[in-house]
Amino acid sequence: MNIKVVSIDLAKVFSKFVYGNKANSAFLT
């Protein structure tokens, strides 16, 4: 149960990081 919650949390952080990365590259270009 805890592992599932952690993995979901990690997925959220990862997607946020990827989205931020895309936004940053789009803004810089």
Stockholm file with secondary structure:
# STOCKHOLM 1.0

chainA/1-29         MNIKVVSIDLAKVFSKFVYGNKANSAFLT
#=GR chainA/1-29 SS CHHHHHHHHHHHHHHHHHHHHHHHHHHHC
#=GC SS_cons        CHHHHHHHHHHHHHHHHHHHHHHHHHHHC
//
